[in-house]
């Protein structure tokens, strides 16, 4: 949600999109949801396999921002 809201409401006209902290927050939120679904027995999502995304999301944000600039 944080990721989508940042893209929908940019801070300024020259803003390149969500920053690394916003992306890490979005990925962390998805991990919390995945862990909750697994604890409830509703889905078998392997949350540990998604942990590299916490580091890759800010890197990908930086690369995209560099390409846009």
C-alpha positions as CSV (number, residue, x, y, z in Angstrom):
1,X,0.0,0.0,0.0
2,X,2.8,2.4,0.8
3,X,4.4,1.8,-2.5
4,X,1.1,2.4,-4.4
5,X,0.2,5.5,-2.5
6,X,3.7,7.0,-3.2
7,X,3.3,6.5,-6.9
8,X,-0.3,7.8,-6.9
9,X,0.5,11.0,-5.0
10,X,4.1,12.1,-5.8
11,X,5.6,14.7,-3.5
12,X,6.5,17.1,-6.3
13,X,6.3,17.3,-10.1
14,X,10.0,16.4,-10.4
15,X,9.9,13.5,-8.0
16,X,11.0,10.2,-9.5
17,X,8.7,8.1,-7.4
18,X,9.0,6.2,-4.1
19,X,12.3,6.2,-2.2
20,X,14.2,3.2,-0.9
21,X,12.6,3.5,2.5
22,X,9.1,3.3,1.1
23,X,10.0,0.3,-1.0
24,X,11.5,-1.5,2.0
25,X,8.3,-0.7,4.0
26,X,6.1,-2.1,1.2
27,X,8.2,-5.3,1.0
28,X,8.2,-5.7,4.8
29,X,4.4,-5.3,4.8
30,X,4.1,-8.1,2.2
31,X,6.3,-10.3,4.3
32,X,4.2,-9.7,7.4
33,X,1.1,-10.7,5.4
34,X,2.8,-13.8,4.1
35,X,3.8,-14.9,7.6
36,X,0.3,-14.2,8.9
37,X,-1.3,-16.3,6.2
38,X,1.1,-19.1,6.9
39,X,0.3,-19.0,10.7
40,X,-3.4,-19.1,10.0
41,X,-2.9,-22.1,7.7
42,X,-4.5,-20.3,4.7
43,X,-1.5,-20.3,2.4
44,X,1.9,-22.0,2.3
45,X,4.1,-19.0,1.4
46,X,7.7,-19.4,2.1
47,X,8.5,-16.0,3.6
48,X,12.2,-16.7,4.1
49,X,12.6,-17.0,0.3
50,X,11.3,-13.5,0.0
51,X,13.8,-11.9,2.4
52,X,16.3,-10.9,-0.4
53,X,13.6,-8.6,-1.8
54,X,14.1,-6.4,1.3
55,X,17.6,-5.6,0.0
56,X,16.8,-5.7,-3.7
57,X,13.8,-3.3,-3.6
58,X,15.9,-0.2,-2.6
59,X,18.6,-1.2,-5.1
60,X,16.0,-1.5,-7.9
61,X,14.6,1.9,-6.8
62,X,18.0,3.5,-7.1
63,X,18.6,2.0,-10.5
64,X,15.3,3.1,-11.9
65,X,15.8,6.6,-10.5
66,X,19.3,6.8,-12.1
67,X,17.9,5.7,-15.4
68,X,15.1,8.3,-15.3
69,X,17.4,11.1,-14.4
